[in-house]
Amino acid sequence: MTAIFGSFLFFVVILGIVVLANSIRIVREYERLVVFRLGRVLGERGPGVVLLIPIIDRAVKVGLRTVTMDVPPQDIITKDNVSVKVNAVIYFKVVNAQEAVIQVENFLYATSQIAQTTLRSILGQAELDELLAEREKQNQALQQVIDRQTEPWGVKVSTVEVKNVDLPQDMQRAIARQAEAERERRAKVINAEGEYQAATRLAEAAAVIGREPSAIVLRYLQTLSEIATENNSTTIFPVPIDLLRSFMAAERKPAG
């Protein structure tokens, strides 16, 4: 009889330990428990120690930290009928644990699906040049649309970033040719600008020489000096008499 009572007491102690262990929950700072009592929601509990009534209470744990989720590559046809593959990354977190449990069955899966469909619809409204050049604008549009749809679930989408835009091979070659043509155009414009500036300077120099004939003589003598400096051999350079007439005329003028 004593042995039976001892076994029963041991069973009761073990059962009490199990029930106590199931009724005490430790909730971390970045977690919340959504507690249901007989099917009715009581609200959020935590962080810290949370006591539950065994069998009657049921708790669902929800994390509040920011989740980083990759959006798989999506086939998108842009506004100008170019087929591309685009993938993205989305950052979101639960701001209302109760709504995240009650309003949607699996908020992670639901957010992923919303992100994929929104990626196709929003980026499909842009042309290829906008998709490549205005990445920040597209990111903001995606974030606003996705956040608006996940708000009833207690999920806040903070950032959406388009990661890669994969173009077909023929489109890559076309863009490369376009970039090369643009570089050639800029080179021609710069060269033409340089020619224009050089011609302007030459015209100004010609105007100065026209007003002062002796300037051409000085330039001529400077050229002779440069040739003599650069070459060690003897150089015979004819001097037109017309260049000296200005000096001769200047000498004949009486001193003022």
Helices and strands as residue ranges (DSSP letters): H 2-23, E 24-27, E 31-37, E 40-45, E 48-51, E 57-63, E 67-77, E 83-94, H 97-102, H 107-123, H 128-133, H 135-150, G 151-153, E 155-166, H 169-211, H 214-230, H 241-252
